Amino acid sequence: MLKVLQAIALIVGFASLTLLPAKAFSTEAYRPEVSRDFLVKQRVLPFYYPVFVPTKTCELQPFQKNPKELADYKMWINQILVNAWDSSLQFPKAQPMVKLTINDQGRLIKSKLVHSSKNADLDHQLLASLNSAFPLPVAPGSGKATNQEFIYILTPQIVELYKLHGSPSDPYIDKLASDYMPIALKWMERAMGKITARLIYPPPIDQEFDVHVVVTADGKTGEVLVYKIVKASCYPAFDDSIKKAFRSIHFLPKPKEPSPLGLIKAEFAFTHHKPKPTTIP
């Protein structure tokens, strides 16, 4: 049974997940008719929070043991990209949206124009201004073994917001996120309904596991911009069912009110509980 629980945090904690040992039943029998219980937990993230991309299936480790050090680094990179955006460019026809994928060595892996400004010259100048910021500083604690990636999404709205209120001492952005939280939670309930409608559950198994997915969506249209599994279950059939569901979703429900931050970023958790066995007399 699926339940929607209240948002539990603003910051994601990426913990390692180990495969639970299967229990051998000698006097117990598994009842296939017992319905599996899927719990859904949600958390709303700051829209500027970059996506953590796992590099291992079952052994996800925090990218940096010092969360404050990593958070400061991500905010630093965000500010560098905002400053690199050429504010002299005006977009009269359409607002562009750029997605940048960056590795922990500060190098640009991919830049993608998600939405065009409807002017090829302006698009080219915009991408050129952002590309000029690279290479960026190396992430703290990074190395050849980590090979992590971060994804940043920039729009004129986000850039203007951060140029005006991007300093750590300015509480304006946090207040906007806090005021929008009730609307975001309602949106997440509707979004989860659409996600679970596309989810085909794997066969029952004698394991407990969960999958956590971070989703970044357009705060006005509900368009899915990024989705990443940040915690895998180590059960491929279940992980694949989650991936397949998200691959088929291009738009989540449109928010009742547009996000003042431009984007909505949230984490969804799908949990499978082992069915209770019954004792054979």
N, C-alpha and C positions, 0 to 999 in steps of 0.2 A: 504494500500500500504506500502510496506517495503522500507525503506531507510537506508543507512549506513552512519552514521555521523562520523565526525572525533573524535579521542580519546579526552576525556575531562579532564582527570586528571591522576595523578600517585598514588593518595591515595584514598581509598574508604571511604566515609562517610556513616555510617549506621544510617539512620534516621527512626523514627517511622512512620508507615503508618496506617491511620485510614480509615475506610470504608466510602465512600462518600454517603450521603443520596440520595435515588432515588427521582427523581422529578415527581410529579404527574401532568400529563398533562390534563387540562380540555378542552382546545380548540386546543390542538396540537396532532398530531398523529405520531407515530414512523414509519419511512419508512424502511422496511426490505431490500429494494433493495439498500439502501445506503451502499456503501462499507466501512468497518471499516479501520481505518488508524493505522497501526502498525509502530511505529518509533523504530529504533534500534540505541542505543548509545553504544559506546565502550570505554573502558579505559584499558590501559596496566599497569600492576602492577609489582613492583619489584619481581623477581623470589623467593626471600626469604620470601615474605609476607605471613604469615600463613593464612589459611582459617578460616573465622568466621562462626561458625555453629549455626544457630538460634535454639532456644528451644521453641519458640512460633510461631504460624502461622501468626497472624495478628498484634502483638505488638512487633515488633523488636526494641530493644533499643540498643544504643551504649554500648559495653561491658565496656568501661571506658570513663568517661567524659573528662579526660585529654589525648588527643591523643598522645602527646609526651611521657608521662609516659608509656603508653601501648606500643608504638613503641620501646622505650628503653628496655622494658621488653622482647619483642619478639626477638629483636636483641641479648639480653643477653642469652636467651634460645637457640637461634640458635648457638651462639658461644660455649656454653657448650656442645651441641650435636656434633659440629664439633671437639672440643677438645677430646671428648670421643671416636670418631672414631679411631680405631687402625691403624695408618698410616704405621705400619710395615707390614701389610697384602698386598700382591701383588696378582693381579688377572690377570693371563696370558691368560685365556680362554675367559672370558666375564666380563663386568663391572656390578657389582650389583647395585640395586636400592632399598632403604629401605624407607617405609612410616611409620611414627610414629604418632599416635593419642594421644594427651596429654590433660588432663583437666586443668581447671584453678587452681587446687590445686597442680599442678606440678606432677601428677601421670600419669604413662603410662597406657593408656587404651588398646592400641593394637599396636603391631609392626608387620609389614608385609613385606616380601621380595617380592617386585613387580617383580624384575628380579634377577635371580640367577647368581652367578659367575661360575656356572657349576662345582663347587667343594663344596661338602657338608660340609667338615671340615672348609673351609674358611667362608662359610655362617654362620656356627654356631659360629665361633670366632667373626665374625663381629657383629652379633646380641648380643652376650654376652658383647662385649665392649660397645655397645650403651646402653644396659639395665643397665650397672653399673652406669650410670649417674643419675639414678632415686633413690629417688624422687627429683624433681627439685624445685626451689623456687616457692612460691605461687604467682600468678598474683596479681598485685595491684588492690584493690577494689573488689576482688573476695569474694564470699560467697556462702552459701548453695542455695540461690535463683538464682544465675547466672548460675552455672553449664555449663559453656561454654567449647568448645573444640577447639584445634588448631591442624593442621596437618602440619607436616614437611616432606619434601622429601629430602633424601641425596643420593648422588652418589660420587664416587671418584673425579670426575671433580669438583663438587660443594665444596667438602671438601677441595681440594687443593686450589681452588680459594679463599675460605674464610680464610684458614690458612695463605695465602700469603697477602691477601688484605682485611681482615675482620675488620680492625680497623676503628673507626668512622672518623678518620682524613684522611683516604686513599680514594681519589675520583675515584680510578680505576674502581670499580664495577659500580658506577653511570655512568661513561663515556661509559663503555661497553653497558649498558642498553640504553643510549641515542643514541649511534651510531646504535644500532640494531632496534630502534624504527620504522623507515620507513618500514623495512622488516616485523616487527611484525604487523604493521597496515594492510599491504597487506595480510598477513596471516589471520588476523581477518576477513577481507572482504570475503575471500574464505571460512573460517570456518562458518561464519554466513549463507552463502548460503547453506551449508550442513545441518546446524541446522534447518533452516526454511523449508527446503525440507522435514524434518521429522515431522514438527510441524502441528498438526491437530487442527485448531482453534475451540474454543467452540462456542455455539450459541450466536448471538448478545444479549447484555443485556444493560440496561440503567444505566451503571456505567462507571467510569473511573478508571483504575488501571494499575500498571506495576509490572513486575517481574525482579529482578536482579539476575544474576547467575555468580558466579566466577568460572572460569575454569583454571585448571593447566594441561598443556600438555607437553609431551616430546619435547624438543626443536629441536630434530633431526628427529623423526619419526612422530610427531603429535599425538601420543597415548594419549588418555584422561586418566589422572591419578587421578584427583579429580574434581568433580563438586558439588557445593553447592549453594542452593538458599539462598542469603543473604538478600533479601527483597521479602516478599511474597505479593500477591495481595489481599488476603482475599477472593478471589473468587476461590473455590476449583477446579472447572472445568478447569479454565485457568492454575492454578498452576500445576495441574495434567498433562495437555497437555505438559507443559514445561518439567516436570520430565520424562514423557514417551519418549519424543524426545531424551533427553540426555541418557536415559537408552539404547536406541537402537544404540547409537554412541560409538564405541570403539576407532575409529581413526578419527581425524579431518585431513584436508589436510596436507601433508608434507610441512614444511616451505621451501621456495626457498633456503635459506641458514640456516644451523644449528645455533641455538642460542649459543653464546659464554658463556652464563650463564647456559646452560644445560637444562633449563626449560623456558616455556613461560606461564605467568599467566596473564589472562585478565578478564575483567568484561563485560558481555553483558546485556543490558537492553531491555526488550520487553514492549512496552507501548501501551495500548488500549485507544483510545479517544472515548468519547460518540458521536454517530452520531447526527448531527443537526436535530432537529425536523422540521416538516413543519406545518404551520398553516392551519387549515381547515376553509375555508371561510364560 
